[in-house]
Amino acid sequence: MTFVSNTVETGLTRLTEALLAKQAHYADTVVCAQGKFYRAEVRLEPIDPEALAEHMVD
């Protein structure tokens, strides 16, 4: 798992918390960045805490 910055990691954590508060595991939208439009989506998949190390590989 690689993050561009702490800002991205913090933003993803806040987004995850907001989705879970609404009992949602998926969201998508269109965003504009640097003058271009992008389709952005996030999908939450619960993982077993015992398998966490497998998901932390850079």
HELIX and SHEET records of a PDB file:
HELIX    1   1 ASN A    6  ALA A   21  1                                  16    
HELIX    2   2 PRO A   49  HIS A   55  5                                   7    
SHEET    1   A 2 TYR A  26  ALA A  33  0                                        
SHEET    2   A 2 LYS A  36  ARG A  43 -1                                        
END                                                                             
